[in-house]
Amino acid sequence: MRSSFRATALAPLAIGVVLLVQLAVVSPTNFGGYDEWLIVQLTAAGRVSMPYAERPLELLWDMPAPLLFPHRLSAFLWLHGIYLWLSGVLVWHLFMRLAPEQPTTALVAGVLAAGWAPHDFLRLNAIETVAYSGVLFATLAAASLLLEAWRRRSTPLLAAAVLLALCAARTYESVLPLLFAAPVLLWADAVVREDRRRRWLFVLAWETVIVLAGLWSVAGVLLPSEGSYQLTALSLDLGPIGVATRLSQQATLHLWPAVAVSWTELTTVHVGIAIITFLVAAAAVARRHAEAVDARTLALQAAAGVALAILGWSVFVLSPSIRTAARTQFLSAPGVAVLLASLIALVSGLAPARARKLVTLALAAWIVGVGAARTGAMQKDWDAAGYWPAQSASLRALATLVPDVRPNTLVVLIDQSGAWPATFTFRHALRLLYDERAVGLVPGAHDFLYPAHFVAGGVSCEPWPVIREPWAAAPTFHRGSEIVVLALAADGSLSILESWPGALPAASGAGYAPRTRVVAGSPPAVAARLLGDAAR
């Protein structure tokens, strides 16, 4: 019994260690320049809703980071990694529940579900995508609870599964196809097949909630009079040829890197450590179990993996605006992992019996190595093009120049460096830095969510109505005497403009006196914690 327990505990440990090695090269400050400060500030304030996107629980899965480690960007990366690890463990767990005679294949599926996303560069932006890894975990956990509820004939477990599924659906509408298909697990279960009436009652309860959640989400996207974020930002193309083409593109982005390899990316110490770690852990699991190889069963599992992957991509391929793998390899990861693990087992079944485990481990280690190599390569891209250095440097300079401000101060940033491409990004950074005493504005930057108007006597800031109450973002008016104008030069240097700049409408700057808005003292305490958190 103790040996069995050790073998069972070893697989989750192996998945976690392999993922940890892969994420070791990822920086917590991979900033795309837009959503990061918005997410950090909203979660610090305890707000989880993205009302403009009709996602009332989108930031729910981010909340452990600010609650446990306030103002630490690295906490989001750790949380992101935990969700990915738990998702891999749940894929392994479900595989073992449905096919207990294939522990090595189950382990490979779990490892790949946690770590195989070869082209999803946003997966390395933990702050922006911890919601995606969180909702993936919630979806898999709900499906696992559904299966367990059926096996135990437990109505409380069914209620818990349905509640978790509803939370996932109201977090992110793209999980709905996967949730809708989850009851297939009850027919795939080889342990309990009797009691058809109860099974159909379980399925009916589950599907009723999922369908209602789907209608709720669709109504939120299609019905708002001012237009929804999804339809504004993304166009739809429901033609079968376009959908099939985009589906093929997504499949290629997720699968082709397993064979189309950059040898330069592979020749790093990081990749070698990942491969060795996987081989040691997987060999320990394989040594304890005899693998039953049934080509027909493995082919059916591979087909199931294809179906799961298609469900994961299904919502994304409805829009021609989605042309890359950004965010698209989270929900398809379980299906792709099952597909690859089953194919590896099928290929290894062609080898002599004594060599099958060796072939399985070698093929799986190859994909693990490629996944680690792609992670390292994408991190280099983030190091070269991320917004963190410019944004954090300008905020550090701002905290020195302006330690604090009087309430209702508008900080206008004339940005010649391109560090702040959107006003909402700068605005939420300032709300965090000055505890909501300052409002930020970047003239000429994207005014998404926070349009502003220079008028006679001052500046009127008018947040979208949909976010005003949920985010405590009331409209504000700032007289010229309540404004501080900063200039961020192309070289990154920051200065306070002592007189109203000619680049801004003169009628708005009457009474401009920036020094009267600045409160002397030490830089905000939050600045040191947030802006100094750049270590990997």
N, C-alpha and C positions, 0 to 999 in steps of 0.2 A: 504493500500500500504506500509506504514511504517512497519507494522507487517511482511508482506511478505519479505521486504528487510532485516529485522533483521534475519528472519529465513534463508534466503539465505546466508547471511554473516556469520551466526553462524557455518555452516558446515566447510568452509575453516579454520576458527579460531580453531574449535575443532580438526581438523586433525593436525594443526600446534602445538597445545599445547600438544597433546598426543605424537607426535613425539619428541618434545623438552624434555619431561620428559624421554623418552627412551634414547635419545642421551646424556642426562646429565651425564651419567656415562662413556661416551666414551672419551678417551684421544686423543688429536691432535697429539700425538707423538707415535702412534702405528706404529712402523717401522718394515717392513719385512726384511730389511737389504740390499735391492737391488735398487729398482727404485726410492726411495723417493728423494734422493739428485739430481738425474738426472732430475726429474720433477721440483723440486724447482728451480734448476739453469736454466733450459731451459725456464721456464715460466718467471722467473725474467729477462731473456734476451729477452723476447718477441717472443720466438720460439714455434710454435705449432705443427710442423710436427714430426712424427715418421717414417722417410723415410725407415728404414730397414724393417718395417712392412707394408709398402704401406698404411699408414694412415696419409694423409697430414694434417688433422685437429684434430688429437687425443687430443691435449692439448688446443684446442680452448675453451672448457668449463671450464678449469682451470683459464683462464686469469683474470677474475674479482678479484681473491684472491690477486695476486701480484700487480695488478694495484691499488686496493683500499687500501690494507694493505701490503706494501712491507716488505718482510722478516719476516712475521708472519705466523708460521705454523698453528696457530689456525684459521687463515682466511680460510684455506682449509676445515677444519671441518665445519665451519659455512656455507660455500658455498655448501658443500656436503649436509648438512641438508636442505638448502633452495631448492636445486634441488629435494630432496626426498619429501619435503613438496609440492612443485609445481606439482610433478608427482602424488601424492595422490589427490591433488585438481583437476587435469585434469581427473583422473579416475572418481572421483565423478561427475565432470561436464559432462563428456560424458554419464555416467550412467543416470544422470538427464535429459539430452537432449533426450535420447532414451526411458527412462522409468520414466517420471516425477511423476507418481503415486506411486513411491517407494522411498521416500526420506530417510527413515531409512536404507534400504538396500544399497542405494547409499553411504550414510555416512560410513557404515561399510566397503564397498569396498574401499573407499578412504583412510580410516585409515589403513587398512591392506596393501594396495598398497604402502603406505609410510613406514610402519614399520615392515612388516612380512617377515623376511629373516632369519629363525631360525638357519641355518647352514652356512651361507655365512660369514665366519670370516673376509674375506678381505673387507667386507662392513664397518668394523670398522677402516680400514686403509684409512682415508679420502684422504690423498695425492695421494695414488696410484689409488683410485677408484672414485674420483670426476669426472673423465672423463666418467665413466660408469653411474653414477647418472645423469650427465649432458646430455649424449646422450639419456638416457631414457626419460628425460624431453623433449628434442627436438623431439623425435619420437612421443610422445603423443601430444605435441603441434602442430606438423605438421598434425597429424590425426584430431585433433580438428579443426584446420583451414580449412582442407579439407571439413569437414562436414559443417562448417559455410559458406564456400564459396558456397557450393551447395545450402544451404538453402536461401542464399541471392542472388544467381545467380551472384556472384561477381568474375569476372576474376582477378582483383588485389589480392583478398584474395587467389584465387587458385594459383597465381604466388608465393605469399608469402609462402603458404603451400609447394609447390614443392621445392622452394629454401631451406626451412628449412629441408625438407626431404633429399635433396641432401647433405646438410651439415652433417646431422646425418649419412647418408650412408658412407660419406668419412671420418667420424670420426672412425667408428667401423662397420666392415662388418656384424657382427652378427645381426644388426637391420634390415637387408634387408628383411627377411621373414615377420616380422611384418609390415614393410612399404608396402610390396607388397600386403598384405591382407587388408590394411586400407580402400580401396574403398568399402568394404563390408558394411561399415557404411552408405553409401548412400542408400543401399537397406534396411538396418535396420531402417532407419529414418521413423517414423510414421507420420511426419508432411507433408512432401512434397514428392509425389510419381509420379506426372505427369512430362511431358517434358522428355521423354526417350532419345531423340536425344541429348539434352544438357547434360544429365547425362553421356551418353556414351562418349561424347567429354571430359568431366571432367576426367573420368576414363582413357581414352586414353592418355591425357596429363600427368596425374600422373604416369601411368604405364610405359610410354615411358622413363621418367626420371629414374625411379627406376630400370628398366631393364638395361639401359645404365650404371647406377652407379654399378649395380651388375656385369656386364661384365668388367667394369673398375677394380673393386676390384679383381675379379677372375683372370684377366690377371696379375695384380700385384703380386698375390700370386703364380701363376703357371709358369710365363714366365721368371722371372729374371735368368740370366745365373749363377749367384753366389748362387742361391737358396734363397727362402724367409724365413723370420722369422717363419711364421706359419708352413710351411712344415718341417723346420729344427727342431723347438722345439716340434711340435706335429705330430704324425703319423695319418694317416687316415684309417678308417675301415668302408666301406660303405655297408657291409653285413647287411641284414635286421635283423638277429638275434642279432648281436652285437649292432646295433643302438637301437633296441627295448629294449634290456637289459639295456643299459645305460640310455635310456629315463625313464625306470621304476625306476632306481636308483635315477635319479634326482627328479622325482616326489615324491619318498619316502622321500628324504632329505628335500623337501619343505613342504610336507603335514603331514608326520607321527608325527613330534613333536607336532602337535596340540592335539594328544591323548596320545602319549608316553612321559610322563612328569617326570622330575626330581623334586621331592618335595623339595629337598634341594635348588635347584635354585629358586623355587617359594617363599620361605619363607624369603624374603628380603623387606626392607622398600621401595626400589625403585619399586618393582613390585606392592606393595599396592598403591603407589601414582599413578602409571600408570593406574591401574584399576579404582580407584576412579575418576581420571581425565576424563577417557573415559566415565564412567557412567554418570557423571554430564553433560558433553557436549552432549552425545547421547540422554540422557533423555530430555534435552532442545529441541533438534531437533525433537524427536519423539512426544513430547507433542504438538507441533504446527501442526502436520500433521496426517491425517488418512492414514494408509497403506493399499493399495489394494493388496490382496493376491490371486494370480492366479497360481495354481500349474503348469499348463502347461507352462506358461510364465517363471516361475522361473526355471523349468527344462531346457527350451531352453537357458536361461541365463547361467545356470551352464554348459551346453554343450559348449556354446560360450567361457566361461572361460577356459574350458579344451583345446579348440582349440588354444586360445591365449597363454596359458602356453606352449603348445607343440611348437608353433612357437618361443617362447622365448628361449626354450631349444634346438631348432632344430640344430643350427650350432654347439653347444658344443658337442652334442652326436655323431657327426661324427668322433670324435677322442677318441680312447681308453686311451689316455694320460690324459684326464680330468676325474678324479675319485672322486673328492670332489665337494663341492658346492661353492668353491672359484670363485667369479665373476659370477656364473651361476644363481643367484637368483635376479638379477636386471631386466632383460628383461622378465622373467616369472612372476614377481611380479604382474603386472596388471591382468593377466589371473587367477592366483591363488587367488587373492583378489576377483575377480568377482565370481569365483567358490565357495569360502568359504562363501561369503556374500549371494549368492543365496541358498546354502545348509542350511545356518542358517535360512533364511526366509522360506524355505520349511519345516524344522523341526518345526519352531514356528507355522506354519500354521496348524499343528496337534493339537495344544493346543486350549483350549477354547478361544473365541474371546477376552475376557477381559484380558487374560494372554499372548496374543501373543507378545506384545511389551516387556513385562517383560522377556519372554523366549528369544527373539531376543537379548536384551541387555545383558542378562546373558551369553549366548553362545559367543557373540562377545567379551565381557569383558574377558572371559576365554582365548580366543586366544590372545587378547591384552596383558594379563598378562603373558602368556607363551612367547610371543615375547620379552617382556621386560626382562623376566628371562633369556632367551637365550642370549640377548645382554649383560647382566651383567656377565653371565658365560664366554662368549667369551672375554670380556674385562679382566677378571681375567687371562685368558690364555695369552693374550697380555702382561699383566703386568709381567708375569713370564718368557715369552720367547721372548719379543720384543728386537730389536737391538738398540733402542734409547739410553738407559743408556750407553752402551759401546761406541757407535759411538760419541755421544755428549760429553762424558767425554774425549775421545781421541782428539777430535777437540778443546775442551777448553784448554787442555794441549798443543796442538800444537800452538794455538794462543798465549799462554804465552811464549813458547819456541822460536817461530818464529813469531814475530809480523808482519813482512812483508818480502818479498823476491824480489830479482832482477828479471827482466823479463827473461823468458826462463829458469827458475829454474825447475829442475825435483826433486820432493820429492818422494823418494823411501821409502816405509814403510815395514819393516820386521815385520809382524804381527803374533805374537805368541799367541794372545788372541782370534783370530777368529772373531774379531769385523767387519772386512771388507772382506766379502766373494768374492767380485768382484772388479776388478780394476776400472771399469767405475763408480762405486759408489763413491769411494775415489776421483777419478779424478774430478768428477763434484762438490763434496763438496769443493775441493780446488779451483776450478774455481770461485765458489761463494765467498769463504772466502777471496781470494787474487785478486779478480777482474780480473781473467784470466791471471795473471802473472805467475802462477805456474801450472805445469803438475804433476798429481799424478800417482803413479804406486805401485802396491802391488804384488811383485813376488810370484808366486805360487797360487795366487787367480785366479778366472775365468777371462779370458782375453776377454770376449765378447765385441765386438765393438772396443776395443783398444788394439790390440796385440802390444807387444814391444819385442825388441831383444837387448840383451847385446852383443856388438860387440867390436872389438879392437878400443880403443879411446873413447868409450862412449856408449850411449844407444839410439837406434832408436825407436821412437814411431810412429806407422803407423795405424791411425784410418781407419776403413772400408771406402772405397771410397764413398759409398752411403750417409754417414753422413758428409763428409768433408765440402761441401759447405753449406748445410742447417744449420749445427750447428757450422760453423766457426771453424772446428776442423782439421786444416792442419797438415800434418806430421811434426814432429820435431826431431831434433837430439841434444842430450845433451852430451857435453864433460864431462869428469870426474870432471873438475873444476866447472861445472854448476849443480852439483848434491848435494843434501842433503839427507843423509840416516838416517832414524829414526828407533828406535827399540821400538815396543809396546809389553811389557812383558805380560805374562799370567795374572798377577795381575792388569793389566791396566795401569801400569806406563809407561811413555813415555820419551825417551831420544834421544839426537843427538849423533850419532856415530862419534867420532872425527877422526877415521881412517877407511879406506875402509874395510868392513867386509869380512872375508874369505868365507862366504856363497855365495857371489856374484862373478862372473867371474873377476879375477884380471885385465885382459886386459882392462876392461871398466872403471877402476877407476884411470887412470893416472891423476895426478894433483889434486886429491881429496882434497878440502879445504872447508868444509861446512860453516865455519863461514864467509867466504867472500860472501856467497850468502844471508846471513841473514841481514835484515835491522832493526836496532834497533828502538824502539818507543813503542807506545801503541798498544795493540791488536786491530785487525780490528774492526771497529764499527759494522759491520754486525754480528760479532760473538756474541756480547752481545744480539742483538735482536733475532737472530735465536736460539742460544743455550740456551738462558734463557727462551724460550717459551715452558715450559713443564707443565704449569698449565692446569688443566682440565676446 
